[in-house]
Amino acid sequence: MKTSRSLSYYFQSVLEVGAAWFLALLWIAPLVYAFWAAFHPSEYAVHFDIFAPLTLANLREALSQAPFLRYALNTFILVTMVLIAQFVLCTLAAYAFARFRFFGSDIAFALVLVQLMITPEILIVENYGTLARFELIDTILGIGLPYMASAFGIFLLRQAFKSTPKELEEAARLEGCGVFGVLWRVYVPLARPTYLAYGLVSVSHHWNNFLWPLIVTNSVETRPLTVGLGIFGAPESGVDWSIISAATLMSVAPLLIAFLLFQRQFVQSFMHAGIK
Amino acid sequence: MPRNFMRHVYGWLLLTPAAILLIAFTHYPTIATVINSLFSKGTAIRPSRFVGLANYEMMIEDPIFWKVLANNAWFAIGTIPTSIILAIIMALLVNRAIPFRSLVRMAFFTPTILPMIAVANIWLFFYTPDIGLIDQIASFFGIGGHNWLGNPATALPSIIIMTIWKEAGFFMIFYLAALQNIPPELEEAARLEGSTRWYYFRRVLFPLLMPTTLFVMINAVLNSFKLVDHLFVLTKGGPDNASNLLLYYIFESAFSFFDTNYAATLTVVLLGLLAVMALMQFYILDKRVHYR
């Protein structure tokens, strides 16, 4: 009786390992397939041959057909600009909410949180009008501006600042630190994990963002990778599938490599981010 | 007293830079959208004028509006329960010590960090008639020759399957976090009592995961309204609006048909839906859920 039970238990766990591996293979298959197509001549995109010759021609072809390096530079500028602005603006606002019980702070905080629900891409029509009025259409600044004050960033940093012991602030004050000295020497250093988590989420979000940049940009000099890729991959452009795969992988490579290197931080940040 | 007063000054000064941008790109446009939905479309000869609820009457009589709303509902019904079930299965599978656990977990999570546009590009080829991967497998069984994205009956389901692939791994991490907080003694106790594992899951684990499920569900519903990137590559909302979603229709109205007032009217509906979900999140979720 006992052995048959443990035998069935053993059988069950073997089954489970099999199921886990099968599901994992199924899940990674589309990406593996894209890799296969990108690094083999296009006639092998539709039929498999383990001995098919490897090639970088698709990458070269993609680079010659569309300015992906320029798009990558645009994305890099956009992501960096948004991240720096978010860190500065959200730090200041979060500091205000965490440590200054100023008049109207509760209502102001509630109004800030509205942005968690109504993100800028919902209001594309009006925000496009606003950018047009300031002549920021087709600029990288225009893509980033609506995201620079982030309710999510303010919320996360406020939590972090609030959990900082008040005694540390008092000690810093006795040492002669002013309002900004305390922020810079006490609050910001202690919130480093929050900055990392928020930074990863922000960078991957803006690296991947598509709809708003599509609306704002209309030239090679401003278009980020996603928009470039969207135009490149559109069915009417009639590009070879191997080349599309190569372009797609090139566009996601920096983020994918970063993810593989910092897997744990990524997963933790995304979790942090989801739990608003 | 002056120190006390400075508190208000500092508070507002620190908040001001962020507040200006938030007002400019969130609060002002929200109000402007509502106002614009009450005005007619302006042309060169006929300027925009106040028309009351005429745009809303037009919307109610617009079959495409009802079509995209229904599509949004089907999209949510098609993606959310399946992704959640898969996410729970994935989390349970990688929550125990199995060989290559971190690789398996990585396989599940990787689609999450890819841009939707890249995902759509990859899947576009799978759905290509005849030479696409799915049709090749199907033709092996003698049922090939489908135009998955070009057929009104299969366009939305195709998009649903791709979205499940993209999102299940994201939801998995919340279940993993939740599972790690469940004491292992519970399972031991259940096993000693002789209950089957399915019984343990149904009567112990699943109820304990309920807060996570509610949380994931609300976020998934929000995502289903906000994410339309893939439509630009896969179907452009077609064929005949079979896969069109509300936000994509707003985009079309504003930037393809240049009717910004009608787009504003549609946006008000979207804002209303989001507001309802915000209230649900606030009243249902925050009352019953402890995140950590």
Interface residues (C-beta under 8 A of the other chain):
Chain A: Q12 E16 V17 A19 A20 W21 L23 A24 L25 W27 I28 P30 L31 Y33 A34 A37 A45 V46 V88 L89 C90 L92 A93 Y95 A96 F97 F100 R101 F102 F103 S105 A108 L111 V112 V114 Q115 M117 I118 T119 P120 E121 I122 L123 I124 V125 E126 N127 Y128 G129 T130 L145 P146 M148 A149 A151 I154 V179 S204 W207 N208 N209 F210 L211 L214 I215 T226 L229 G230 G233 A234 P235 W241 I244 S245 A247 T248 S251 V252 L255 L256 F259 L260 Q263 F266 V267 F270 M271 G274 I275
Chain B: R7 H8 V9 Y10 G11 W12 L13 L14 L15 P17 A18 A19 I20 L21 L22 A24 F25 T26 H27 Y28 P29 T30 A32 T33 N36 I89 M90 L93 V94 R96 I98 P99 F100 S102 L103 V104 M106 A107 F108 F109 T110 P111 T112 I113 L114 P115 M116 I117 A118 A120 N121 I122 W123 L124 F125 F126 T128 I131 L133 Q136 W165 G169 F170 I173 F174 A177 R197 F215 N219 L222 K226 V228 D229 F232 V233 L247 I250 F251 A254 F255 T260 A263 A264 T267 L270 L271 L274 A275 M277 A278 Y291
